[in-house]
């Protein structure tokens, strides 16, 4: 009868309401926008790398994964231009690479020189001080690079310095730090040379062995065009010797490379559960680096940087650093232009992400990345067209 129908309808309505309540608490299926990532990282991730990431997960001690680990190490050694056996990705982002390098090389009371000309040199001082180092800062104004003579003078004034840390690509200012001469000086003083190559690896010349670099860390999400989550590191035999002679334990359990070494090296002793699928992605990203050729890749970054620079300057923008990196182009926000509103319009109207300024450059600089898969002619022309349409 009609009473039964009404009850049925009521029940259906109640069920629908319940279903709606449940779906609203589990949210919609992910549907991220496709951006042009032209900020300070992450950069665009090629479909091949995303497909590798979505491959079946195997156990982290599965023979298949052990092979993937070996191949990834081999590809990383080629990317760093090193024969260092202790080369592998730390299972965390670039900052963990920085911590790993510092806490393994520094014992409480050790002296360390750090070049400071931006946010990341500043962070390295903080990490070193937390590890118990006495830090000697060699400062240069933001946007400039550290002079080899300043490092030489600091080493002569502080003969007990164990480690000299420098940022190759200062992402906060776009400054491109020359390393070769500093590497020679550090070696002459028998200290260890530590380099931050988070932004430079795979996008500009970096020669770990030829430039006497003893420890270096990078990030997956910049010129390697892998998602964020891994930090490739490499330690020279001299660095390992120093680590083996430590009299105190490394302050961090997770980042103690003498333990991680047995996991990534011969014994495969369980240390932590490696992020299996991230290693797949890294391996694929590195395969793409070497398919293209490392030197060709450096040349591609240099070419598109020149084009972008010509275009930005034609729009009236001025570069911040004296010596600009190819993959990170920092320009002054022009007077009378609203920093945040312009970046918002780029993102919302054009789907392009660029970076704002950090620290003293907040609101005053834009950082345009040309990293890895985001370093193409199309990225350059699209950004120039969009920015040109937004500037007064
Ligand atoms: N060092 C430099 C030069 C960087 O640019 C970054 C990140 O932008 C880091 C270290 C830290 O890396 P992450 O943000 O991946 O932890």
Boltz pocket constraint, residues with backbone or C-beta under 6 A from the ligand:
constraints:
  - pocket:
      binder: B
      contacts: [[A, 40], [A, 41], [A, 93], [A, 94], [A, 95], [A, 96], [A, 98], [A, 120], [A, 167], [A, 169], [A, 170], [A, 171], [A, 172], [A, 196], [A, 198], [A, 199], [A, 219], [A, 228]]
      max_distance: 6.0
